[in-house]
Amino acid sequence: MFNVTLRKGDTSAFADQEYAALLWGLWIVASCFYMYIVLNMTVAMTKTFLDQNQRIKVESQYQVMTQLTLDCFDKINIPKDETVLFAPEGAEDFV
């Protein structure tokens, strides 16, 4: 992961510096920060992909159920009183 995030950064110059501990600390913090960013991007892409697939799956299921209903609609015996739709009692209170 260090090679991917920091592009194989050269740390050989850290030993000759006066602030070697500070440079190593900053390098470790930067590498952890970059790993966190890469991990979050990976999780976000995976979640987006799975959400899209789930949405497509549900939509196709509803499409198949609707098509089956329309294909068999003329074969279903529906009583005449159930074909006329009226608003339920008390619906005027919500209007």
Backbone as a printed PyTorch tensor [residue, N CA C, xyz], in Angstrom:
tensor([[[  0.8340,  -1.1980,   0.0000],
         [  0.0000,   0.0000,   0.0000],
         [  0.8700,   1.2490,   0.0000]],

        [[  2.0010,   1.1760,   0.6690],
         [  2.8880,   2.3420,   0.6640],
         [  3.3700,   2.6470,  -0.7460]],

        [[  3.6690,   1.6150,  -1.5230],
         [  4.1360,   1.8350,  -2.8910],
         [  3.0460,   2.4470,  -3.7590]],

        [[  1.8150,   2.0490,  -3.5400],
         [  0.7260,   2.5830,  -4.3470],
         [  0.4420,   4.0380,  -3.9770]],

        [[  0.3590,   4.3330,  -2.6820],
         [ -0.0600,   5.6690,  -2.2610],
         [  1.0530,   6.7020,  -2.3720]],

        [[  2.2790,   6.3460,  -2.0410],
         [  3.3660,   7.3310,  -2.0550],
         [  4.2630,   7.1930,  -3.2750]],

        [[  3.8980,   6.3570,  -4.2140],
         [  4.6240,   6.1950,  -5.4710],
         [  6.0940,   5.8390,  -5.2580]],

        [[  6.3320,   4.8700,  -4.3830],
         [  7.6840,   4.3810,  -4.0920],
         [  8.6350,   5.5400,  -3.7370]],

        [[  8.1810,   6.3630,  -2.8040],
         [  8.9680,   7.5410,  -2.4010],
         [ 10.3220,   7.1470,  -1.8310]],

        [[ 11.3060,   7.9600,  -2.1080],
         [ 12.6740,   7.7110,  -1.6560],
         [ 12.8370,   8.2610,  -0.2420]],

        [[ 13.0750,   7.3870,   0.7230],
         [ 13.2400,   7.8150,   2.1130],
         [ 14.6960,   7.7280,   2.5610]],

        [[ 15.6190,   7.5190,   1.6440],
         [ 17.0310,   7.4000,   2.0340],
         [ 17.5940,   8.7250,   2.5290]],

        [[ 17.0260,   9.8370,   2.1330],
         [ 17.5260,  11.1530,   2.5650],
         [ 17.0990,  11.4850,   3.9930]],

        [[ 16.1740,  10.7200,   4.5660],
         [ 15.6960,  11.0200,   5.9170],
         [ 16.7760,  10.8060,   6.9700]],

        [[ 17.6990,   9.8990,   6.7490],
         [ 18.7180,   9.5590,   7.7520],
         [ 19.7330,  10.6800,   7.9350]],

        [[ 20.0050,  11.4590,   6.8930],
         [ 21.0260,  12.4990,   6.9680],
         [ 20.4780,  13.8380,   7.4490]],

        [[ 19.2100,  13.9360,   7.6540],
         [ 18.5990,  15.2150,   8.0260],
         [ 18.6380,  15.4240,   9.5360]],

        [[ 18.5820,  16.7100,   9.9130],
         [ 18.5500,  17.0610,  11.3300],
         [ 17.2090,  16.7090,  11.9500]],

        [[ 16.1490,  16.7740,  11.1580],
         [ 14.7980,  16.5020,  11.6270],
         [ 14.3220,  15.1290,  11.1350]],

        [[ 15.1230,  14.1340,  11.3050],
         [ 14.7990,  12.7950,  10.7860],
         [ 13.5240,  12.2350,  11.4300]],

        [[ 13.3700,  12.4070,  12.7390],
         [ 12.1820,  11.8860,  13.4240],
         [ 10.9160,  12.5810,  12.9120]],

        [[ 11.0160,  13.8950,  12.7010],
         [  9.8670,  14.6430,  12.1880],
         [  9.5140,  14.1850,  10.7660]],

        [[ 10.5300,  13.9920,   9.9280],
         [ 10.2880,  13.5410,   8.5600],
         [  9.6550,  12.1440,   8.5460]],

        [[ 10.1700,  11.2420,   9.3840],
         [  9.5780,   9.9000,   9.4380],
         [  8.1410,   9.9560,   9.9460]],

        [[  7.8930,  10.7920,  10.9460],
         [  6.5280,  10.9470,  11.4680],
         [  5.5780,  11.4780,  10.4070]],

        [[  6.0260,  12.5030,   9.6830],
         [  5.1900,  13.0510,   8.6060],
         [  4.9630,  12.0290,   7.4980]],

        [[  5.9820,  11.2390,   7.1870],
         [  5.8550,  10.2330,   6.1450],
         [  4.8380,   9.1620,   6.5480]],

        [[  4.8740,   8.7430,   7.7970],
         [  3.9290,   7.7340,   8.2850],
         [  2.5160,   8.2980,   8.3290]],

        [[  2.3610,   9.5380,   8.7960],
         [  1.0360,  10.1640,   8.8310],
         [  0.4760,  10.3180,   7.4200]],

        [[  1.3220,  10.7630,   6.4800],
         [  0.8710,  10.9300,   5.0910],
         [  0.4820,   9.5850,   4.4850]],

        [[  1.2550,   8.5540,   4.7600],
         [  0.9260,   7.2410,   4.1870],
         [ -0.3790,   6.7030,   4.7830]],

        [[ -0.6040,   6.8990,   6.0760],
         [ -1.8690,   6.4620,   6.6770],
         [ -3.0390,   7.2580,   6.1090]],

        [[ -2.8350,   8.5620,   5.9110],
         [ -3.8870,   9.3980,   5.3310],
         [ -4.2290,   8.9360,   3.9220]],

        [[ -3.2170,   8.6500,   3.1110],
         [ -3.4630,   8.1910,   1.7450],
         [ -4.1250,   6.8130,   1.7310]],

        [[ -3.7330,   5.9380,   2.6370],
         [ -4.3870,   4.6250,   2.7110],
         [ -5.8570,   4.7760,   3.0800]],

        [[ -6.1580,   5.7000,   3.9980],
         [ -7.5380,   5.9550,   4.3910],
         [ -8.3510,   6.4630,   3.1950]],

        [[ -7.7810,   7.3680,   2.4220],
         [ -8.4720,   7.9050,   1.2470],
         [ -8.7190,   6.7990,   0.2250]],

        [[ -7.7070,   5.9900,  -0.0640],
         [ -7.8530,   4.9130,  -1.0460],
         [ -8.9010,   3.9010,  -0.5710]],

        [[ -8.9020,   3.5650,   0.7050],
         [ -9.8800,   2.6270,   1.2410],
         [-11.2960,   3.1850,   1.1190]],

        [[-11.4770,   4.4590,   1.4510],
         [-12.8060,   5.0670,   1.3360],
         [-13.2850,   5.1260,  -0.1060]],

        [[-12.3870,   5.4200,  -1.0390],
         [-12.7830,   5.4440,  -2.4480],
         [-13.1980,   4.0510,  -2.9080]],

        [[-12.4710,   3.0360,  -2.4750],
         [-12.8000,   1.6640,  -2.8610],
         [-14.1560,   1.2520,  -2.3070]],

        [[-14.4170,   1.5670,  -1.0560],
         [-15.7000,   1.2250,  -0.4440],
         [-16.8350,   1.9850,  -1.1260]],

        [[-16.6260,   3.2580,  -1.4440],
         [-17.6690,   4.0510,  -2.1010],
         [-17.9850,   3.5020,  -3.4840]],

        [[-16.9580,   3.1290,  -4.2400],
         [-17.2050,   2.5840,  -5.5800],
         [-17.9400,   1.2550,  -5.4980]],

        [[-17.5540,   0.4050,  -4.5500],
         [-18.2130,  -0.8940,  -4.3880],
         [-19.6610,  -0.7160,  -3.9820]],

        [[-19.9210,   0.1950,  -3.0450],
         [-21.2870,   0.4370,  -2.5880],
         [-22.1480,   0.9820,  -3.7180]],

        [[-21.6140,   1.8940,  -4.4980],
         [-22.3650,   2.4440,  -5.6330],
         [-22.6980,   1.3480,  -6.6390]],

        [[-21.7280,   0.5070,  -6.9290],
         [-21.9460,  -0.5910,  -7.8790],
         [-23.0290,  -1.5380,  -7.3790]],

        [[-22.9700,  -1.9190,  -6.1110],
         [-23.9570,  -2.8480,  -5.5540],
         [-25.3440,  -2.2140,  -5.4770]],

        [[-25.4220,  -0.9140,  -5.1320],
         [-26.7170,  -0.2320,  -5.0890],
         [-27.3620,  -0.1690,  -6.4700]],

        [[-26.5630,   0.1090,  -7.4870],
         [-27.1040,   0.1620,  -8.8470],
         [-27.6010,  -1.2130,  -9.2850]],

        [[-26.8500,  -2.2470,  -8.9760],
         [-27.2770,  -3.5910,  -9.3480],
         [-28.5510,  -3.9900,  -8.6280]],

        [[-28.6750,  -3.6440,  -7.3600],
         [-29.8820,  -3.9660,  -6.5960],
         [-31.0820,  -3.2260,  -7.1640]],

        [[-30.9070,  -1.9520,  -7.5350],
         [-32.0010,  -1.1620,  -8.1010],
         [-32.4660,  -1.7630,  -9.4310]],

        [[-31.5220,  -2.1510, -10.2640],
         [-31.8740,  -2.7530, -11.5590],
         [-32.6020,  -4.0730, -11.3530]],

        [[-32.1570,  -4.8630, -10.3690],
         [-32.7900,  -6.1490, -10.0840],
         [-34.2410,  -5.9560,  -9.6370]],

        [[-34.4830,  -5.0080,  -8.7410],
         [-35.8430,  -4.7620,  -8.2480],
         [-36.7280,  -4.2240,  -9.3720]],

        [[-36.1880,  -3.3060, -10.1780],
         [-36.9760,  -2.7560, -11.2830],
         [-37.3620,  -3.8430, -12.2830]],

        [[-36.4560,  -4.7510, -12.5740],
         [-36.7770,  -5.8170, -13.5210],
         [-37.8050,  -6.7790, -12.9290]],

        [[-37.7590,  -7.0260, -11.6240],
         [-38.7730,  -7.8780, -10.9960],
         [-40.1610,  -7.2470, -11.1200]],

        [[-40.2480,  -5.9310, -10.8550],
         [-41.5340,  -5.2500, -10.9740],
         [-42.0120,  -5.2160, -12.4260]],

        [[-41.0900,  -5.0860, -13.3570],
         [-41.4690,  -5.0920, -14.7650],
         [-42.0520,  -6.4480, -15.1750]],

        [[-41.4390,  -7.5140, -14.7070],
         [-41.9450,  -8.8550, -15.0160],
         [-43.3130,  -9.0590, -14.3700]],

        [[-43.4910,  -8.6540, -13.1200],
         [-44.7910,  -8.8190, -12.4520],
         [-45.8720,  -8.0030, -13.1530]],

        [[-45.5350,  -6.8040, -13.5880],
         [-46.5090,  -5.9650, -14.2930],
         [-46.8970,  -6.5970, -15.6210]],

        [[-45.9230,  -7.1050, -16.3450],
         [-46.2160,  -7.7310, -17.6380],
         [-47.0750,  -8.9790, -17.4570]],

        [[-46.7960,  -9.7760, -16.4360],
         [-47.6270, -10.9550, -16.1690],
         [-49.0580, -10.5590, -15.8160]],

        [[-49.2130,  -9.4970, -15.0450],
         [-50.5460,  -9.0260, -14.6800],
         [-51.3060,  -8.5610, -15.9150]],

        [[-50.6280,  -7.8210, -16.7820],
         [-51.2970,  -7.3380, -17.9890],
         [-51.6400,  -8.4820, -18.9390]],

        [[-50.7830,  -9.4810, -19.0090],
         [-51.0560, -10.6190, -19.8830],
         [-52.2520, -11.4370, -19.4060]],

        [[-52.4390, -11.5270, -18.1050],
         [-53.5100, -12.3610, -17.5400],
         [-54.7260, -11.5470, -17.1120]],

        [[-54.7410, -10.2610, -17.3860],
         [-55.8210,  -9.4030, -16.8790],
         [-57.1830,  -9.7870, -17.4420]],

        [[-57.2410, -10.1760, -18.7160],
         [-58.5330, -10.5160, -19.3070],
         [-59.0700, -11.8560, -18.8050]],

        [[-58.2450, -12.6630, -18.1740],
         [-58.6790, -13.9660, -17.6650],
         [-59.1480, -13.9130, -16.2070]],

        [[-58.9720, -12.7730, -15.5550],
         [-59.3540, -12.6250, -14.1470],
         [-60.8000, -12.1640, -14.0740]],

        [[-61.6060, -12.8770, -13.3040],
         [-63.0060, -12.4880, -13.1080],
         [-63.0800, -11.4980, -11.9520]],

        [[-63.4550, -10.2680, -12.2840],
         [-63.5750,  -9.2260, -11.2710],
         [-65.0520,  -8.8620, -11.1500]],

        [[-65.5980,  -8.9000,  -9.9200],
         [-66.9990,  -8.4930,  -9.7510],
         [-67.2130,  -7.0390, -10.1700]],

        [[-68.4040,  -6.7420, -10.6800],
         [-68.6960,  -5.4080, -11.2040],
         [-68.5630,  -4.3320, -10.1310]],

        [[-68.9630,  -4.6470,  -8.9000],
         [-68.8890,  -3.6260,  -7.8510],
         [-67.4530,  -3.3070,  -7.4330]],

        [[-66.5090,  -4.1360,  -7.7640],
         [-65.1160,  -3.8760,  -7.4210],
         [-64.3750,  -3.1340,  -8.5320]],

        [[-64.9820,  -2.9740,  -9.6720],
         [-64.2990,  -2.2690, -10.7610],
         [-64.4450,  -0.7570, -10.6430]],

        [[-65.4320,  -0.2870,  -9.8850],
         [-65.6220,   1.1410,  -9.6830],
         [-64.9310,   1.5210,  -8.3770]],

        [[-64.0680,   2.5020,  -8.4370],
         [-63.3030,   2.8950,  -7.2590],
         [-63.8760,   4.1670,  -6.6610]],

        [[-64.0660,   4.1500,  -5.3680],
         [-64.5300,   5.3210,  -4.6340],
         [-63.5000,   5.6310,  -3.5500]],

        [[-63.4670,   6.8850,  -3.1620],
         [-62.5740,   7.2910,  -2.0750],
         [-63.0890,   6.7060,  -0.7680]],

        [[-62.1980,   6.3060,   0.1360],
         [-62.6610,   5.7550,   1.4080],
         [-63.3440,   6.8210,   2.2570]],

        [[-64.1210,   6.3600,   3.2250],
         [-64.8070,   7.2880,   4.1100],
         [-63.8160,   8.1090,   4.8970]],

        [[-64.0880,   9.3990,   5.0240],
         [-63.2050,  10.2850,   5.7700],
         [-62.0640,  10.8490,   4.9300]],

        [[-62.0490,  10.5780,   3.6320],
         [-60.9650,  11.0860,   2.7790],
         [-61.0670,  12.5890,   2.5920]],

        [[-62.2870,  13.1390,   2.7490],
         [-62.4570,  14.5770,   2.5690],
         [-61.6970,  15.3740,   3.6360]],

        [[-61.4450,  14.7500,   4.7840],
         [-60.7300,  15.4430,   5.8680],
         [-59.2840,  15.7470,   5.4720]],

        [[-58.7090,  14.9430,   4.5830],
         [-57.3140,  15.1200,   4.2000],
         [-57.1410,  16.0310,   2.9960]],

        [[-58.2390,  16.3820,   2.3460],
         [-58.1560,  17.1990,   1.1290],
         [-58.0800,  18.6500,   1.4750]]])
